[in-house]
């Protein structure tokens, strides 16, 4: 975690948060959870406006309880994570007017924005079940309502997940069999998201105060959720853990992206790639995924 100095600036009438750094605004896919950002923004006339003074905006990353507490996949594996490293870059928070709708196909129009410098690697499995979402960085920011967040996922430059964008490590247990696993992904992704959707609104920053924004990762989209009905769209679209377990050697799953491409069936590999753009959210709020690089 690092603290960054103020780097805020007004953006022109037609802005495109972070997308100026990314390969264009069109042709994107979106995450799949139900948003309510548009109606909420209507109820909050301060959206997209800037107030006087500055405060501290805390950027957090959250793998949700699935990562911190473990869960049962759609195919009955009890998953416990030791580490879930994600490598985040070009993290940009913005005050937008009108509110950015990632499903609308329109450009983001930012009134002001702040950016976290450099690449940040965090472990989403850090802490116990009561832990707060991991702090990625703190930035001095102009007061107002930050109703958009964007970030890229790039290979880590150093550390235990070096050269990988996502590194998942833990154990999976089913029918008395425990399989240690490590999934090491190199696919690059970039998400541009609208307003945070959750139990409480985030990103409303008063001068001299502190506010949070959160990049949320829905790993249940990959593994499914054994607590949800089998015909729930979450499970019908998820890969589960069986395809990974089938690739174990000597009782251990240790797979990178190349091994997944080589080892998974064509159908499972296509499903795997189709799920990656749906991992990024802001709470339950939508994101637009604008970059997926594969091998």
FITI-945752 format. One line per 4 residues: their letters; for each residue x, y, z of C-alpha. Coordinates in nm, 4 decimals. Each point is the difference from the previous one (the first is absolute). Example, Ala and Ser with C-alpha at 12.3 -4.5 7.8 and 13.67 -1.06 7.14 Angstrom:
<pamars>
AS	1.2300 -0.4500 0.7800; 0.1370 0.3440 -0.0660 $
</pamars>
This chain:
<pamars>
XXXX	0.0000 0.0000 0.0000; 0.1313 0.3427 -0.0811; -0.1225 0.3522 0.0387; -0.0038 0.2116 -0.3096 $
XXXX	0.0092 0.3747 -0.0310; -0.2884 0.1903 -0.1529; -0.0224 -0.0417 -0.3721; -0.3416 0.1271 -0.0955 $
XXXX	-0.0971 0.1811 -0.3111; -0.3051 0.1051 -0.1874; -0.0910 -0.2012 -0.3051; -0.1526 0.1303 -0.3178 $
XXXX	-0.3630 -0.0195 -0.0951; 0.0364 -0.3463 -0.1516; 0.2343 -0.1934 0.2179; 0.0696 -0.3692 0.0197 $
XXXX	0.1333 -0.1004 0.3394; 0.3160 -0.2012 -0.0382; -0.1120 -0.1013 -0.3430; 0.2365 0.2529 -0.1444 $
XXXX	0.2622 -0.2404 0.1239; -0.1835 -0.3040 -0.1210; -0.0762 -0.1295 -0.3461; -0.3155 0.1982 -0.0663 $
XXXX	-0.3498 0.0230 0.1464; -0.1876 -0.2243 -0.2396; -0.0483 -0.3733 -0.0349; 0.0033 -0.0633 0.3702 $
XXXX	-0.1669 -0.2711 0.2026; -0.1674 0.0722 0.3344; -0.0277 -0.1775 0.3296; -0.3260 -0.1692 0.0714 $
XXXX	-0.1361 0.1031 0.3391; -0.3006 0.2302 0.0229; 0.0825 0.3701 0.0417; -0.2042 0.2726 0.1533 $
XXXX	0.2488 0.2786 -0.0480; -0.2126 0.2007 -0.2386; -0.2980 0.0281 0.2318; 0.2222 0.0623 0.2988 $
XXXX	0.1825 0.2762 -0.1795; -0.3307 0.1669 -0.0733; -0.0713 -0.0007 0.3720; 0.3355 0.1615 0.0726 $
XXXX	0.0197 0.3321 -0.1822; 0.3563 0.0480 0.1216; 0.1165 -0.2717 -0.2403; 0.2610 0.1329 -0.2354 $
XXXX	0.0442 0.3319 0.1776; 0.3098 0.1226 0.1763; 0.0006 0.1707 0.3379; 0.2653 0.2263 0.1519 $
XXXX	0.3061 -0.1417 0.1716; 0.1578 -0.3428 0.0095; -0.0215 -0.3173 0.2026; 0.1455 -0.3497 -0.0022 $
XXXX	-0.1347 -0.2632 -0.2347; 0.0853 -0.3545 0.1085; 0.0054 -0.2544 -0.2830; -0.0721 -0.3548 0.1183 $
XXXX	-0.0128 -0.3408 -0.1681; -0.2428 -0.2673 0.1142; -0.0240 -0.3693 -0.0869; -0.3073 -0.0236 0.2240 $
XXXX	-0.0695 -0.2686 0.2589; 0.0524 -0.2693 -0.2631; 0.3712 0.0743 0.0089; 0.0481 0.0820 0.3690 $
XXXX	-0.2207 -0.2746 0.1437; 0.0002 -0.2632 -0.2733; -0.3036 -0.1507 -0.1691; -0.1372 -0.3075 -0.1728 $
XXXX	0.0079 -0.0023 -0.3766; -0.2936 -0.0956 -0.2175; 0.1496 -0.3494 -0.0400; 0.0513 -0.0602 0.3713 $
XXXX	0.3627 0.0967 0.0640; 0.0647 0.1836 0.3277; 0.2452 0.2734 -0.0938; 0.2345 0.1705 0.2459 $
XXXX	0.2296 0.2710 -0.1305; 0.3460 0.0650 0.1407; 0.0700 0.2822 -0.2431; -0.1817 0.1787 -0.2792 $
XXXX	0.2396 0.2527 -0.1455; -0.1288 0.2526 -0.2516; 0.2215 0.2521 -0.1763; -0.1697 0.3358 -0.0602 $
XXXX	0.1255 0.2911 -0.2079; -0.1282 0.3351 -0.1272; -0.2585 0.0133 0.2758; -0.2101 0.3080 -0.0693 $
XXXX	-0.2946 0.1377 0.1966; -0.2240 0.2631 -0.1546; -0.2866 0.2356 0.0650; -0.2198 -0.0370 -0.3055 $
XXXX	-0.2916 0.1941 -0.1392; -0.2185 -0.1595 -0.1187; 0.0551 -0.3208 0.2007; 0.1894 -0.2574 -0.2020 $
XXXX	-0.2085 -0.2991 -0.1065; 0.2318 -0.2839 -0.1106; -0.2872 -0.1747 -0.1748; -0.1062 0.2964 -0.2099 $
XXXX	0.2934 0.0052 -0.2383; 0.0496 0.3707 0.0571; 0.3185 0.1824 0.0924; 0.0844 0.0908 0.3560 $
XXXX	-0.0071 0.3743 0.0579; 0.2211 0.0877 0.2950; -0.0041 0.3349 0.1786; 0.3049 -0.0890 0.2090 $
XXXX	0.2093 -0.3068 0.0628; 0.2861 -0.1294 0.2120; 0.2415 -0.2774 -0.0799; 0.2082 -0.2446 0.2031 $
XXXX	0.3522 -0.0040 -0.1343; 0.1782 -0.3230 -0.0812; -0.1070 -0.3621 0.0255; -0.1429 -0.1300 0.3260 $
XXXX	-0.0091 -0.3694 0.0933; -0.2331 -0.0971 0.2837; -0.1033 -0.3301 0.1572; -0.3793 -0.0175 0.0089 $
XXXX	0.0184 -0.2933 0.2443; 0.1842 0.2098 0.2560; -0.1569 0.0011 0.3461; -0.2756 -0.2077 0.1540 $
XXXX	-0.3713 0.0004 -0.0633; -0.0392 0.3256 0.1911; 0.2700 0.1851 -0.1954; -0.0815 0.3138 -0.1932 $
XXXX	0.0598 0.0011 -0.3766; 0.3693 0.0462 -0.0727; 0.1281 0.3558 -0.0290; 0.1698 0.0490 -0.3364 $
XXXX	0.0889 0.3667 0.0288; -0.1035 0.3369 0.1384; -0.0142 0.3112 -0.2141; -0.0678 0.3628 0.0765 $
XXXX	-0.3053 0.0871 -0.2056; -0.2356 0.2913 -0.0616; -0.3184 -0.0100 0.2049; -0.3038 -0.1281 -0.1839 $
XXXX	-0.1571 -0.3250 -0.0976; 0.2231 -0.2569 -0.1678; -0.2438 -0.2110 -0.1980; 0.2349 -0.1830 -0.2362 $
XXXX	0.3069 -0.2191 0.0424; 0.2307 -0.1559 -0.2578; 0.3029 -0.2230 0.0181; 0.2158 -0.2271 -0.2091 $
XXXX	0.1299 -0.3416 0.0968; 0.3584 -0.0441 -0.1162; 0.2733 -0.2516 0.0852; 0.1583 0.0629 0.3404 $
XXXX	0.3517 0.1343 -0.0285; 0.1305 -0.1627 0.3188; -0.1101 -0.2120 0.2931; -0.1547 -0.3467 0.0285 $
XXXX	-0.2347 0.0594 -0.2950; 0.2693 0.1485 -0.2253; -0.0937 -0.0072 -0.3716; -0.3628 -0.0835 0.0761 $
XXXX	-0.3162 0.2088 0.0165; -0.1932 -0.2359 0.2302; 0.1492 -0.2671 0.2277; -0.2360 -0.2272 0.1938 $
XXXX	0.1458 -0.2451 0.2519; -0.1755 -0.2221 0.2489; -0.1557 -0.3410 0.0529; -0.3094 -0.1691 -0.1361 $
XXXX	-0.1654 -0.2868 0.1873; -0.2677 -0.2407 -0.1195; -0.1034 -0.3463 0.1184; 0.2983 -0.0252 0.2341 $
XXXX	0.2522 0.1026 -0.2673; 0.1957 0.3228 0.0507; 0.1749 0.1490 -0.3006; 0.2472 0.2875 0.0384 $
XXXX	-0.0414 0.2364 -0.2934; 0.1716 0.2972 -0.1584; -0.1541 0.1772 -0.2988; 0.2346 0.2550 -0.1572 $
XXXX	-0.1601 0.2203 -0.2625; 0.1668 0.2367 -0.2420; -0.3055 0.1312 -0.1833; -0.0151 0.3798 0.0165 $
XXXX	-0.3284 0.1711 0.0687; -0.1252 0.3563 0.0361; -0.3212 0.1070 0.1665; -0.1859 0.3306 -0.0129 $
XXXX	-0.2785 0.0062 0.2539; -0.2878 0.2208 0.1042; -0.1291 0.0744 0.3465; 0.0645 -0.2388 0.2902 $
XXXX	-0.3126 -0.2036 0.0772; -0.0260 -0.1492 0.3478; -0.1436 0.0360 0.3461; 0.1389 0.3511 0.0271 $
XXXX	0.1041 0.2582 -0.2540; 0.3743 0.0484 -0.0433; 0.2080 0.2785 -0.1491; -0.1780 0.3008 0.1513 $
XXXX	0.2939 0.2129 0.1144; -0.0359 0.3126 0.2139; 0.2854 0.2486 0.0402; 0.2344 -0.1099 0.2793 $
XXXX	-0.1693 -0.3393 0.0241; 0.0679 -0.3566 -0.1180; -0.2057 -0.2115 -0.2413; 0.0412 -0.3474 -0.1510 $
XXXX	-0.0275 -0.1411 -0.3485; 0.0230 -0.3712 -0.0703; 0.1072 -0.2257 -0.2843; -0.1944 -0.3210 0.0604 $
XXXX	0.0839 -0.3416 -0.1435; -0.2682 -0.2672 -0.0414; 0.1912 -0.3285 -0.0028; -0.3246 -0.1911 0.0416 $
XXXX	-0.0531 0.0730 -0.3691; 0.2907 -0.2352 -0.0688; -0.0704 -0.2773 0.2476; -0.3744 0.0303 0.0560 $
XXXX	-0.1719 -0.0074 0.3371; -0.1166 -0.3252 0.1591; -0.2457 0.1939 0.2124; -0.1829 0.1242 -0.3093 $
XXXX	-0.2395 -0.2155 -0.2042; 0.1623 -0.2054 -0.2741; -0.2105 0.1764 -0.2615; 0.0918 0.3457 0.1269 $
XXXX	0.1658 0.1989 -0.2761; 0.3045 0.0422 0.2253; 0.0509 -0.3769 -0.0045; -0.1046 -0.0747 -0.3559 $
XXXX	0.2595 0.2497 -0.1194; 0.2790 -0.1016 0.2402; 0.2762 -0.2489 -0.0702; 0.0175 -0.1571 0.3472 $
XXXX	0.3128 -0.1725 0.1308; -0.0347 -0.3450 -0.1605; 0.1749 0.1054 -0.3252; 0.2993 0.1241 0.2013 $
XXXX	0.0057 -0.3087 0.2243; 0.0079 -0.2203 -0.3099; 0.3362 0.1564 -0.0899; 0.1646 -0.0825 0.3362 $
XXXX	0.3348 -0.1765 -0.0027; 0.1041 -0.2042 0.3024; -0.2985 0.1424 0.1833; 0.0924 0.3637 -0.0621 $
XXXX	-0.1556 0.2564 -0.2343; 0.2694 0.2417 -0.1156; -0.1079 0.1715 -0.3196; 0.0887 0.3168 -0.1830 $
XXXX	-0.1904 0.1502 -0.2913; 0.1924 -0.2013 -0.2557; -0.0733 -0.3239 0.1845; -0.3679 0.0910 0.0209 $
XXXX	-0.0160 0.0678 -0.3723; 0.1744 -0.3299 -0.0716; -0.1805 -0.2108 0.2581; -0.3597 0.1181 0.0114 $
XXXX	-0.2451 -0.1192 -0.2601; -0.0798 0.2527 -0.2716; -0.3412 0.0584 0.1555; 0.1372 0.0468 0.3519 $
XXXX	0.2797 0.2279 -0.1186; -0.2503 0.2156 -0.1892; -0.2138 0.0163 0.3138; 0.3051 0.0894 0.2093 $
XXXX	0.0900 0.2897 -0.2298; -0.3591 0.1198 -0.0108; -0.0134 0.0186 0.3802; 0.3107 0.2139 0.0510 $
XXXX	-0.1606 0.3256 -0.1215; -0.2794 -0.0497 0.2546; 0.2294 -0.0115 0.3038; 0.0271 0.3772 0.0489 $
XXXX	-0.2787 0.1913 0.1733; -0.0546 0.2942 0.2315; -0.1978 -0.1735 0.2728; -0.2867 -0.1391 -0.2087 $
XXXX	0.0378 0.2825 -0.2496; 0.0912 -0.0662 -0.3590; 0.3302 0.0486 -0.1754; 0.0888 0.0150 -0.3667 $
XXXX	0.2900 -0.2287 -0.0819; 0.1996 0.1502 -0.2816; 0.3087 -0.2161 -0.0256; 0.0545 -0.3734 0.0114 $
XXX	0.3323 -0.1195 -0.1247; 0.0522 -0.3730 -0.0307; 0.2921 -0.2128 -0.0988 $
</pamars>
